[in-house]
Amino acid sequence: MKTHFITALIFIMFFSVKVQSTTAEKEEKAVLFAKTIVNKMTLEEKVGQMTQVTIQTLSKTQGTKSQHHELDLAKLEEAITKY
């Protein structure tokens, strides 16, 4: 009984170390991938990624609760192509 317990304990310890090293490797690859992409981006692209465009930004008028929004196609095109 004692040997089964020790064997199981060793197995669990080995498995947990293996999982931790695999997770660390994946995380390291993900960080490297993200840094590579960010380094290729221009400043304007980085700012665009940080910008949250709302429906009011793309509307012809400000609009109210009772008034429907009407999209301004020029603003929409600029938001998609520029940001």
C-alpha positions as CSV (number, residue, x, y, z in Angstrom):
1,M,0.0,0.0,0.0
2,K,2.8,2.4,0.9
3,T,4.6,1.7,-2.4
4,H,1.5,2.4,-4.4
5,F,1.1,5.7,-2.6
6,I,4.7,6.7,-3.2
7,T,4.5,5.6,-6.9
8,A,1.3,7.7,-7.3
9,L,2.9,10.7,-5.6
10,I,6.0,10.5,-7.9
11,F,3.7,10.2,-10.9
12,I,1.7,13.3,-9.9
13,M,4.8,15.3,-9.2
14,F,6.3,14.4,-12.6
15,F,3.1,15.2,-14.4
16,S,2.7,18.6,-12.7
17,V,6.2,19.6,-13.6
18,K,5.7,18.6,-17.2
19,V,2.4,20.6,-17.5
20,Q,4.1,23.7,-16.0
21,S,7.0,23.5,-18.4
22,T,4.6,23.1,-21.4
23,T,2.5,26.0,-20.3
24,A,5.5,28.2,-19.8
25,E,6.8,27.3,-23.3
26,K,3.4,28.2,-24.9
27,E,3.2,31.4,-23.0
28,E,6.7,32.4,-24.2
29,K,5.8,31.6,-27.8
30,A,2.6,33.7,-27.5
31,V,4.5,36.7,-26.1
32,L,7.1,36.4,-28.9
33,F,4.4,36.2,-31.5
34,A,2.6,39.3,-30.1
35,K,5.8,41.3,-29.9
36,T,6.6,40.4,-33.5
37,I,3.2,41.7,-34.7
38,V,3.4,44.9,-32.6
39,N,6.9,45.7,-33.9
40,K,5.6,45.5,-37.5
41,M,2.7,47.9,-36.8
42,T,3.0,51.6,-37.5
43,L,2.1,54.1,-34.8
44,E,-1.2,54.9,-36.6
45,E,-2.1,51.2,-36.6
46,K,-1.3,50.9,-32.9
47,V,-3.5,53.9,-32.0
48,G,-6.3,52.5,-34.2
49,Q,-6.2,49.2,-32.2
50,M,-6.6,51.1,-29.0
51,T,-9.6,53.2,-30.4
52,Q,-13.1,52.1,-29.6
53,V,-15.5,53.3,-32.3
54,T,-19.1,53.8,-31.2
55,I,-22.2,54.0,-33.3
56,Q,-22.5,57.7,-32.7
57,T,-19.1,58.3,-34.2
58,L,-20.3,56.7,-37.5
59,S,-23.7,58.4,-37.5
60,K,-24.8,61.3,-39.6
61,T,-26.5,62.9,-36.6
62,Q,-26.0,62.4,-32.8
63,G,-29.4,60.7,-32.4
64,T,-31.6,60.1,-29.4
65,K,-33.5,57.2,-27.9
66,S,-36.5,57.8,-30.1
67,Q,-34.5,58.7,-33.2
68,H,-32.9,56.0,-35.3
69,H,-29.2,56.2,-36.2
70,E,-28.4,56.7,-39.9
71,L,-24.8,55.7,-40.8
72,D,-22.6,58.1,-42.6
73,L,-21.0,55.8,-45.2
74,A,-17.9,58.1,-45.6
75,K,-17.2,58.0,-41.9
76,L,-17.7,54.2,-41.9
77,E,-15.3,53.7,-44.7
78,E,-12.7,55.9,-43.0
79,A,-13.1,54.0,-39.8
80,I,-12.6,50.7,-41.5
81,T,-9.8,51.6,-43.8
82,K,-7.8,54.0,-41.5
83,Y,-8.3,52.5,-38.1
